[in-house]
Amino acid sequence: MGFFDSLKKAMTGSTPSSNTIDMIAPISGEIVAIEDVPDVVFAEKIVGDGIAIRPTGNKMVAPCDGEIGKIFETNHAFSLESDSGIELFVHFGIDTVELKGQGFTRIAQEGQKVKAGETIIEFDLEFLTKNAKSILTPVVISNMDEIKELQKMSGSVVVGTDTVLKIVK
């Protein structure tokens, strides 16, 4: 390993040959299989593969460094393109669009560069638990054709801290 490789490892915590990318929890809660989401679009991986989280917190954060692509008008979902070219989609609950933005507060803006762990949307979990069809929150990769391997974590996760997906590009 040369000097620049050592420098890169010191700065990034990984070696240049390492193509594994960690996605941290965009939301606190318990990881659930994507197939268990009560919506065929997510359960059958039509929009991509990933996991779902049964939320326990009050905010959604960037799962990696990147740029926010789209934040839905009703603030229940966002897309993010990572600096490494991975396209992620985080969608709070099922049929939450029908709440017309109630229970959600936008913090970040479309086109904004974000660092892993930066808050994008805050939400009122108590309100959403009572009013949404489901609060299971899919976290999916929408450009799976560019992914060689996807490792899904399990168990409880803390927003902005724990890894939920390991991706090999």
Buried (B, 14 or more C-beta within 10 A) or exposed (E): EEEEEEEBBEEEEEEEEEEEBBBBBBBBBBBBEBEEBEBEBBBEBEBBBBBBBBBBBBBBBBBBBBBBBEBBEBBBBBBBBBEEEBBBBBBBBBEBBEBEBBBBEBBBEEEBEBEBBBBBBBBBBEEBEEBBEBBBBBBBBBEBEEBEEBEBBEEEBEBBEBBBBBBEB
